[in-house]
Amino acid sequence: MNVPTMAEMTAQGKQPDVLFWVGCAGSFDDRAKKITKAFVKILNKANVEFAVLGTEESCSGDPAKRAGNEFLFQMQAMTNIEVLNAYEVKKIVTACPHCFNTLKNEYPQLGGKYEVFHHTEFLKSLLDEGKITIEGGKFKGKRITFHDPCYLGRGNDIYEAPRVLIEKLEAELVEMKRSKTNSLCCGAGGAQMFKDAEKGDKEIFVERTEEAIETKSSIIATGCPFCMTMITDGVKVTNQEHSVKVMDIAELIANAEDL
């Protein structure tokens, strides 16, 4: 796969149009790596000049901040900002709403001011500019429901971009009873992903997955690696693996045309 690093681009005297911020999940989690690869395929197909930081990329600091360790967050953020500013990065795209929210809303006060896009916004812009086309394909007529990631939806008011992309696939978009501003968290945000569940009658990820399954959709779409993990677990717990797939928006687009 063609994935240049910022170091390689700089050595050639080039400046990419956009930096693809991969994030911890997209780099190390086996399931999220598939989202990263799907997004890269689309970028290559659309002839987008992009680069990644590679080994120079560190965690955005989101989990540390949400868990209450502001000191660790600022250390991680400042390290990243130094690297980004050294490369004179102006535009960033990421497939993780947690990284997106942190880079966009929390880095500026530490000296990191960038134009930051979630990959669903970026994909919609590629579609609007005619750089990619996704009419029809293998998802035509399929029932798809979209789970709004907290940091994408309520956190940053991005609801339409992922839905426009699903509709462009000529799929039937079915909303859950709780969606958009009233959406339910998958249970992983706020660093909850990394701790044991507290006492209660039911885990949040099970509740949310049941709501998705109620729509009788064959695909639960999302735009967040954390949500991907939780809802995939939910599908397993509810024994729906044979009838329901969990896919990222980037995977839907990459698979629609077999990129």
Sequence and secondary structure as in RCSB ss.txt:
>XXXX:A:sequence
MNVPTMAEMTAQGKQPDVLFWVGCAGSFDDRAKKITKAFVKILNKANVEFAVLGTEESCSGDPAKRAGNEFLFQM
QAMTNIEVLNAYEVKKIVTACPHCFNTLKNEYPQLGGKYEVFHHTEFLKSLLDEGKITIEGGKFKGKRITFHDPC
YLGRGNDIYEAPRVLIEKLEAELVEMKRSKTNSLCCGAGGAQMFKDAEKGDKEIFVERTEEAIETKSSIIATGCP
FCMTMITDGVKVTNQEHSVKVMDIAELIANAEDL
>XXXX:A:secstr
    BHHHHHHTT   SEEEE HHHHHH HHHHHHHHHHHHHHHHTT  EEB GGG    SHHHHHTT HHHHHH
HHHHHHHHHHHTT  EEEES HHHHHIIIIISGGGT   EEEEHHHHHHHHHHTTS   SSGGGTT EEEE   T
TTTTTT   HHHHHHHHHTT EE   SS GGG    S TTTGGGS   SSSS HHHHHHHHHHHTT SEEEES H
HHHHHHHHHHHHTT TTT EEEEHHHHHHHHTT 
